Amino acid sequence: MTEHGEAPQDPAQIRRTALYLTLAQVPAGRVVSYGQLAEMAGLGRAARWVGRTLSQLPADTRLPWHRVLGAGGRISLPAGSPSGDEQRARLRGEGITIRNNRVDIQRHGWRPVEHSG
């Protein structure tokens, strides 16, 4: 137990929490790549880990998993699969254009504002 009474978190749980907190900040109508999300969450070059972890989210998650894309804006989930179709529908519902299985990162990419103090 820590001094605040909660059980210490294992490193994997800490990584997942950092990932989920970062993902929760991606606004509607914006997308990030798996690699960008890993970097923003302080996880380094963990794009594949991010993809695996997001694939294990429960079906009723409120996290915006559909806003995470492959490198260059590529939609990784296959068209015609339930999750792939859901991702495409959610992105279109947020006003994001999909062409040739890609999203225009220049137009729809999320770049959080850097706060310099």
C-alpha positions as CSV (number, residue, x, y, z in Angstrom):
1,M,0.0,0.0,0.0
2,T,1.1,3.5,-0.7
3,E,0.9,6.3,1.9
4,H,-2.5,7.2,0.5
5,G,-3.9,3.8,1.0
6,E,-4.1,2.6,-2.6
7,A,-2.3,-0.5,-3.9
8,P,0.8,0.3,-5.9
9,Q,0.1,0.0,-9.7
10,D,2.1,-2.4,-11.8
11,P,4.1,-0.9,-14.7
12,A,1.7,-2.3,-17.3
13,Q,-1.3,-0.7,-15.6
14,I,0.6,2.6,-15.4
15,R,1.3,2.4,-19.1
16,R,-2.3,1.6,-19.9
17,T,-3.5,4.5,-17.7
18,A,-1.2,7.0,-19.5
19,L,-2.4,5.7,-22.8
20,Y,-6.1,6.0,-21.9
21,L,-5.8,9.5,-20.3
22,T,-4.0,10.7,-23.5
23,L,-6.5,9.0,-25.8
24,A,-9.4,10.6,-23.9
25,Q,-8.1,14.0,-24.9
26,V,-8.3,13.5,-28.6
27,P,-11.2,15.8,-29.7
28,A,-14.0,14.9,-32.1
29,G,-13.1,15.5,-35.7
30,R,-9.4,14.9,-35.0
31,V,-7.2,11.8,-35.4
32,V,-3.8,10.6,-34.2
33,S,-1.6,7.8,-35.3
34,Y,-0.7,4.9,-33.0
35,G,2.8,6.2,-32.9
36,Q,1.8,9.7,-32.1
37,L,-0.5,8.5,-29.3
38,A,2.3,6.4,-27.8
39,E,4.7,9.4,-27.9
40,M,2.2,11.8,-26.4
41,A,1.5,9.4,-23.6
42,G,5.2,9.3,-22.8
43,L,5.5,5.7,-24.0
44,G,8.2,6.2,-26.6
45,R,8.0,4.2,-29.8
46,A,5.3,1.8,-28.8
47,A,2.9,2.1,-31.7
48,R,2.3,-1.7,-31.9
49,W,1.7,-2.0,-28.2
50,V,-0.9,0.9,-28.5
51,G,-2.7,-1.0,-31.3
52,R,-2.7,-4.3,-29.3
53,T,-3.9,-2.5,-26.1
54,L,-6.7,-0.7,-27.9
55,S,-7.8,-3.9,-29.6
56,Q,-8.5,-5.3,-26.1
57,L,-10.8,-2.4,-25.0
58,P,-14.3,-3.6,-23.9
59,A,-17.0,-3.2,-26.5
60,D,-18.8,-0.5,-24.4
61,T,-15.7,1.7,-23.8
62,R,-16.3,5.4,-24.0
63,L,-12.7,6.0,-25.2
64,P,-12.5,7.4,-28.7
65,W,-10.5,4.4,-30.1
66,H,-11.8,5.2,-33.6
67,R,-9.7,8.4,-33.8
68,V,-6.5,6.4,-33.8
69,L,-5.1,5.5,-37.2
70,G,-2.0,3.8,-38.7
71,A,0.9,5.8,-40.0
72,G,0.1,8.4,-42.7
73,G,-3.6,8.3,-41.7
74,R,-4.2,4.8,-42.9
75,I,-7.2,3.0,-41.4
76,S,-5.8,-0.3,-40.1
77,L,-9.0,-2.1,-39.4
78,P,-10.3,-4.0,-42.5
79,A,-13.3,-2.6,-44.3
80,G,-16.2,-5.1,-44.0
81,S,-15.2,-6.1,-40.4
82,P,-17.6,-5.0,-37.6
83,S,-14.9,-2.8,-35.9
84,G,-13.6,-1.5,-39.3
85,D,-17.1,-0.5,-40.4
86,E,-17.8,1.1,-37.0
87,Q,-14.6,3.1,-37.1
88,R,-15.3,4.4,-40.6
89,A,-18.9,5.3,-39.6
90,R,-17.8,7.1,-36.4
91,L,-15.1,9.1,-38.3
92,R,-17.6,10.1,-41.0
93,G,-20.1,11.1,-38.3
94,E,-17.5,13.5,-36.9
95,G,-17.0,15.1,-40.4
96,I,-13.8,13.3,-41.2
97,T,-13.3,12.5,-44.9
98,I,-12.0,9.1,-45.8
99,R,-10.4,8.5,-49.2
100,N,-8.6,5.4,-50.4
101,N,-8.8,4.0,-46.8
102,R,-6.9,7.1,-45.5
103,V,-7.7,10.2,-43.6
104,D,-5.9,13.5,-44.4
105,I,-3.6,13.9,-41.4
106,Q,-2.7,17.5,-42.5
107,R,-6.4,18.4,-42.3
108,H,-7.7,16.2,-39.5
109,G,-4.6,15.5,-37.4
110,W,-4.6,16.5,-33.7
111,R,-1.7,18.5,-32.4
112,P,-2.2,19.3,-28.8
113,V,-1.1,22.9,-27.9
114,E,2.4,22.9,-26.3
115,H,2.2,24.9,-23.1
116,S,5.5,26.7,-22.5
117,G,6.0,28.3,-19.2
